[in-house]
């Protein structure tokens, strides 16, 4: 499948089959994050692949009780190891870098026939406690990872001309 097809077919999955995820596929998803670009190639990130069922259940509870998260055989927590740096444009470096890396993971997962769902609704302090994440490290996003038990259709998208302009903002 080419990248355009992966982008068009990727969906947020909220139901997972009870099938163990092969380490080879998990490693390919994590490798996609490792290869993602980051500001100044600093790669100031760490990814926690959570396989333990009890920990996954606790994460689901900490993520606004989104219990479907625990259905997946793996939950990945994307952490920023440096959160004070700001790019010249004024954006916090870590939010941009982690967003790129997680996007790469989600696309690689989709290409492998796996489901994911970007989770930003979670109690960061609780997630850090569950996963023993040290002070000074930020948990930016989490995603379940596994075989989908659903095939949601495409979500509505704005028309191209509503979101794109050329040369100047219109």
Secondary structure, 3 states (H helix, E strand, C coil): CCHHHHHHHCCECCCECCCCCCHHHHHHHHHHHHHCCCHHHCCCEEEEEECCHHHHHHHHHHCCCCCHHHHCCEEEEEEECCCCCECCCCCEHHHHHHHHHHHHHHHHHHHCCCEEEEECCCCHHHHHHHHCCCCCCEEEEEEEEECECCCCCCCCCCCHHHHCCCCCCC
